[in-house]
Amino acid sequence: MLGVLTGPDTLVTAADDFGHLVHRVPHAVLRPTSPGDVAEAVRRAARQGRRFAPQGRRHSVFGRSQAADGLVADMTGLRTVHPVADDRVTVDAGATWRDVLAATLPRGLVPAGLPDYLDLTVGGTLAVGGVGAQVSRTGVLADNVLGVEVVTGRGEIIACSSGELFDAVRGGLGQVGVVTRATLALVPAAPRVRRHLLVYPDLPTMLADQRLLAREDRFAAVQGAVLTGPAGGWVFRLDAVTDGDPAADPLAGLSDDRRQAQVTTMTQLDHLDRLAQLERALRANGQWSLPHPWLTTFVGDAAAGSVVAAELDRLVPADLGPFGQVGVSAFRGRSITSPMLRLPADELCFTFNLIRIPATADPADRLVADNRAVYDRVRAAGGTLYPASALPMSPEDWREHFGPAFERLRAAKEAFDPDHVLTPGYEVF
Ligand SMILES: Cc1cc2nc3c(=O)[nH]c(=O)nc-3n(C[C@H](O)[C@H](O)[C@H](O)COP(=O)(O)OP(=O)(O)OC[C@H]3O[C@@H](n4cnc5c(N)ncnc54)[C@H](O)[C@@H]3O)c2cc1C
């Protein structure tokens, strides 16, 4: 029996997300507990002439899982993790990465393409693609999904592992189907990792080491960040992790300020769950519930140095906030193969993310407008958007964003959601 909730508190909650920037109140919240329930929910929305949006953990930052006067479905009632095999696991799409790891880590396995934050749902992450620290080694989540079960906008349940529906579901912003189940590739993970926090004197030196490391395989995961320093100014930091104890010195040939290097050993789970500490701090100081105007993009190697330096010159540290950071991480562009993920043409690419955590809500509108300006400059330099971002995007912007992949997405939309019932929050169609 499909649960239907219309209480004012439930509707207000469903009209909010981690961004706290966009609020669209739905007509009702549905609580499916099976793929059949999801299919019924989508058909009900179509019958009522309403739009339908699945909601995972509502960690999108710009209303992307909302539907004004529509039906939204809380997908977290579908969270079963099915038995783990040696190389794969099938999970219901409302399961979080924390749920998945609880089943796979005891077997020494982790999903390939795991994101950095564990409290996202599998379905919500798949809608955007899913980028994690190990992207050079494994690609993104969308590259590592072996099969999906999908409820289309027509309310049909279809299982697929190739073809136009499969391609459009992975990174296709929920436009053609609601994922109810996904089979994920698993890779081995050591029980413990060694983490190296390396500090650099400046941006060019950090980027140079990132280029070197992205072409090699000496670390399982590498992430760069620019942080606000305690005495003002920027701190340039690389976070590089080896699975277990490395045979050779993994820092050989790197140009960091070795006196400031910190090396620690920790469990794999503590490493994979490293953002939990930040979450605890933000919940404790109240900033978890303030607006989060984040911007996430990809910049090609040729433009990365100048784009990042120019944006750092423009950026006011208070707009990033003491807990915020600029994420700048190199990866091999070819490691990502899913057609809906849009990347610069360069062989090496950088993620370039403004993880803004301002200490008050005041600058939110200005920062959303600023995100749009930054994105326009990134795009002019050949960069692309990672669509987990807080900025207005028109259908024309999305057409340009998807480039040659847009026609494939549009054709899949016509085939599988011809009445445009699904996922209005992205405003793609
Ligand atoms: C603290 C934090 C850390 C993050 N870390 C990462 C990271 O490491 N890597 C990364 O790639 N991203 C990261 N993100 C971005 C995040 O992956 C996206 O915002 C993601 O879409 C949110 O997932 P969710 O489960 O909360 O989904 P929601 O925000 O609820 O939904 C997101 C979108 O997906 C759609 N959707 C939800 N469920 C389904 C489904 N089953 N089938 C089809 N569509 C669906 C929704 O309608 C909506 O359009 C992070 C975000 C936050 C706030």
The ligand as an SDF file (V2000), in Angstrom:
LIG
                    3D

 53 58  0  0  0  0  0  0  0  0999 V2000
   27.5540   17.1240    1.9260 C   0  0  0  0  0  0  0  0  0  0  0  0
   27.5180   16.7040    0.4770 C   0  0  0  0  0  0  0  0  0  0  0  0
   28.5380   15.9320   -0.0340 C   0  0  0  0  0  0  0  0  0  0  0  0
   28.5000   15.5230   -1.3770 C   0  0  0  0  0  0  0  0  0  0  0  0
   29.5170   14.7500   -1.8350 N   0  0  0  0  0  0  0  0  0  0  0  0
   29.4890   14.3280   -3.1100 C   0  0  0  0  0  0  0  0  0  0  0  0
   30.5180   13.4770   -3.6160 C   0  0  0  0  0  0  0  0  0  0  0  0
   31.4560   13.1130   -2.9280 O   0  0  0  0  0  0  0  0  0  0  0  0
   30.4350   13.0810   -4.9090 N   0  0  0  0  0  0  0  0  0  0  0  0
   29.3990   13.4500   -5.7070 C   0  0  0  0  0  0  0  0  0  0  0  0
   29.3630   13.0400   -6.8520 O   0  0  0  0  0  0  0  0  0  0  0  0
   28.4270   14.2540   -5.2610 N   0  0  0  0  0  0  0  0  0  0  0  0
   28.4560   14.7060   -3.9930 C   0  0  0  0  0  0  0  0  0  0  0  0
   27.4620   15.5210   -3.5510 N   0  0  0  0  0  0  0  0  0  0  0  0
   26.3710   15.8840   -4.4820 C   0  0  0  0  0  0  0  0  0  0  0  0
   25.3160   14.7870   -4.4970 C   0  0  0  0  0  0  0  0  0  0  0  0
   25.8200   13.6240   -5.1060 O   0  0  0  0  0  0  0  0  0  0  0  0
   24.1000   15.1740   -5.3100 C   0  0  0  0  0  0  0  0  0  0  0  0
   23.5650   16.3690   -4.8550 O   0  0  0  0  0  0  0  0  0  0  0  0
   23.0660   14.0560   -5.2620 C   0  0  0  0  0  0  0  0  0  0  0  0
   22.1550   14.2630   -6.3240 O   0  0  0  0  0  0  0  0  0  0  0  0
   22.3370   14.0350   -3.9380 C   0  0  0  0  0  0  0  0  0  0  0  0
   21.8820   12.7460   -3.6750 O   0  0  0  0  0  0  0  0  0  0  0  0
   20.6120   12.5130   -2.7370 P   0  0  0  0  0  0  0  0  0  0  0  0
   20.5140   11.0730   -2.4680 O   0  0  0  0  0  0  0  0  0  0  0  0
   20.6230   13.4070   -1.5510 O   0  0  0  0  0  0  0  0  0  0  0  0
   19.4750   12.8890   -3.7640 O   0  0  0  0  0  0  0  0  0  0  0  0
   18.4170   14.0950   -3.8230 P   0  0  0  0  0  0  0  0  0  0  0  0
   19.1030   15.3850   -3.5300 O   0  0  0  0  0  0  0  0  0  0  0  0
   17.2540   13.7500   -3.0250 O   0  0  0  0  0  0  0  0  0  0  0  0
   18.0730   14.0290   -5.3700 O   0  0  0  0  0  0  0  0  0  0  0  0
   18.9940   14.5120   -6.3130 C   0  0  0  0  0  0  0  0  0  0  0  0
   18.4210   14.3790   -7.7290 C   0  0  0  0  0  0  0  0  0  0  0  0
   18.3380   13.0080   -8.0650 O   0  0  0  0  0  0  0  0  0  0  0  0
   16.9820   12.6410   -8.3160 C   0  0  0  0  0  0  0  0  0  0  0  0
   16.8190   11.3160   -7.7430 N   0  0  0  0  0  0  0  0  0  0  0  0
   16.8000   10.9540   -6.4430 C   0  0  0  0  0  0  0  0  0  0  0  0
   16.6400    9.6240   -6.3360 N   0  0  0  0  0  0  0  0  0  0  0  0
   16.5570    9.1470   -7.5950 C   0  0  0  0  0  0  0  0  0  0  0  0
   16.3680    7.8490   -8.1450 C   0  0  0  0  0  0  0  0  0  0  0  0
   16.2400    6.7790   -7.3610 N   0  0  0  0  0  0  0  0  0  0  0  0
   16.3080    7.7140   -9.4840 N   0  0  0  0  0  0  0  0  0  0  0  0
   16.4410    8.7930  -10.2860 C   0  0  0  0  0  0  0  0  0  0  0  0
   16.6280   10.0460   -9.8320 N   0  0  0  0  0  0  0  0  0  0  0  0
   16.6800   10.2140   -8.4940 C   0  0  0  0  0  0  0  0  0  0  0  0
   16.1610   13.7140   -7.6180 C   0  0  0  0  0  0  0  0  0  0  0  0
   14.8720   13.8620   -8.1640 O   0  0  0  0  0  0  0  0  0  0  0  0
   17.0110   14.9400   -7.8440 C   0  0  0  0  0  0  0  0  0  0  0  0
   16.8380   15.4550   -9.1360 O   0  0  0  0  0  0  0  0  0  0  0  0
   27.4540   15.9390   -2.2230 C   0  0  0  0  0  0  0  0  0  0  0  0
   26.4370   16.7530   -1.7130 C   0  0  0  0  0  0  0  0  0  0  0  0
   26.4680   17.1330   -0.3760 C   0  0  0  0  0  0  0  0  0  0  0  0
   25.3930   18.0200    0.1380 C   0  0  0  0  0  0  0  0  0  0  0  0
  1  2  1  0
  2  3  1  0
  2 52  2  0
  3  4  2  0
  4  5  1  0
  4 50  1  0
  5  6  2  0
  6  7  1  0
  6 13  1  0
  7  8  2  0
  7  9  1  0
  9 10  1  0
 10 11  2  0
 10 12  1  0
 12 13  2  0
 13 14  1  0
 14 15  1  0
 14 50  1  0
 15 16  1  0
 16 17  1  0
 16 18  1  0
 18 19  1  0
 18 20  1  0
 20 21  1  0
 20 22  1  0
 22 23  1  0
 23 24  1  0
 24 25  2  0
 24 26  1  0
 24 27  1  0
 27 28  1  0
 28 29  2  0
 28 30  1  0
 28 31  1  0
 31 32  1  0
 32 33  1  0
 33 34  1  0
 33 48  1  0
 34 35  1  0
 35 36  1  0
 35 46  1  0
 36 37  1  0
 36 45  1  0
 37 38  2  0
 38 39  1  0
 39 40  1  0
 39 45  2  0
 40 41  1  0
 40 42  2  0
 42 43  1  0
 43 44  2  0
 44 45  1  0
 46 47  1  0
 46 48  1  0
 48 49  1  0
 50 51  2  0
 51 52  1  0
 52 53  1  0
M  END
$$$$
